[in-house]
Amino acid sequence: MCALLIRVVAKAESGIVSSALVLVASRRASQGIYEDTSGPILAQGLRDLGFTVELKVVDDGEPVAKALSYAIDLGVELIITSGGTGLTPRDLTPEITERFIERALPGIAEALRIDGFNQGIPTAALSRAIAGIAKNTLVINVAGSQGAARDAIRVLSPIVRHAIDQMKGGDH
């Protein structure tokens, strides 16, 4: 599994070296039952922001833990997970992510939920997504729908580079 994740780094226009992993947590997509559609939206949105992106689809649970661990140890600067944030017994991404988070950033997940709710999607309030810092990596959970992916890129675009810069010791 680790051989599938390759650290890719690019120099963005801003001069910030940027690497990202979009990690889709989906049993059915990982088994080829259907093709995931949220991950490509997130990946393209991050590319548009100057990130070099690896997209990986895994089953929820321990496969998510293995992929997170590997990417964090590799020094990937941003990981956005898609899926596994709901209420079913198989939705484990927030609990898995929490194992790695050293400093919580609850405002990011709150902003994503509030944005969805304000757009007339009351079920956005049911998302259990979390966000935080794991070593030198910003990790953000996003719900696993196309709409949530588009909304996440819109909400995160103005803050994600600043957050990564702050994590590296940048000035306010």
Secondary structure, 3 states (H helix, E strand, C coil): CHHHCCCCCEECCCCCEEEEEEEEECHHHHCCCCCCCHHHHHHHHHHHCCCEEEEEEECCCHHHHHHHHHHHHHCCCEEEEECCCCCCCCCCHHHHHHCCCCEECHHHHHHHHHHHHHCCCHHHHHCCCCEEEECCEEEEEECCCHHHHHHHHHHHCCCHHHHHHHHCCCCC
